[in-house]
Amino acid sequence: MNHRRTAPWIAALSALMVTACAPDSAARTESGPEKVRELLASADDAPCSAALRAVTQSGSDRLQLMECRLNLNAPLTGRTTDTTAQYTEDVVITREKVYRRAVGTRGAWQEFPAATAKGGVPVDRLPQFVRFLLDHDATVDRESDPVHVSARVTPKDVESVDRTAGRNLRPATTVDAEAWVDGRGRVVRIRENMHFASGPDIRLSLELTDFRSAIEVSAPTRGSA
């Protein structure tokens, strides 16, 4: 979800050597980006869900905390708790709408178009996010486990592939983005450091854990928790 520039965007990779016989019989070492693309291509694309924790900070101040279970490899749906200094809300994301309500209340849910879930943490397109970094001269640390990918991008770079996310990032000058991909091709961690011409950096960290079967998500009723 987006709440001014404090909203996370995201927004986003085990060493393995592969040899092949070249015409001169010399061994060829697979490059870091090739390895990452291979991992992403090998990932199971069956619908599943994961626990997600996303923290947005400025200096030592926590601006936003999202804790949720979201479906992956499927339309963006799930349930989250969204906390800032001003509020704590329960959020239900269905295919048709996003529902928000203050934690601890049992009144009516506020309803928003499903599109409002886009442009925030891009959990429904994390592999695309990593490929985007690879296309922008990313550095790959093949020795890390999970494999680590990092690149510096600009809001215009982001807008070229995700207009909503790029627009949300327009106040930033550059973004140092990192992603980690495990041995099963799953993106399990994202970090972003957003730099501004004036004012402190804003940092996002996102962790995906506890991968399970996909969950059912339906519109909440007035009195439902």
Sequence and secondary structure as in RCSB ss.txt:
>XXXX:A:sequence
MNHRRTAPWIAALSALMVTACAPDSAARTESGPEKVRELLASADDAPCSAALRAVTQSGSDRLQLMECRLNLNAP
LTGRTTDTTAQYTEDVVITREKVYRRAVGTRGAWQEFPAATAKGGVPVDRLPQFVRFLLDHDATVDRESDPVHVS
ARVTPKDVESVDRTAGRNLRPATTVDAEAWVDGRGRVVRIRENMHFASGPDIRLSLELTDFRSAIEVSAPTRGSA
>XXXX:A:secstr
   GGGS             B TT  B    HHHHHHHHHHHS  S EEEEEEEEEEETTEEEEEEEEEEEESSS
S EEEEEE SS EEEEEE SSEEEEEETT  S  EEEEGGGGTTSS GGGHHHHHHHHHTTT EEETTSSSEEEE
EEE HHHHHTT HHHHHHTTTEEEEEEEEEE TTS EEEEEEEEEESSS  EEEEEEEEEEEE        TT  
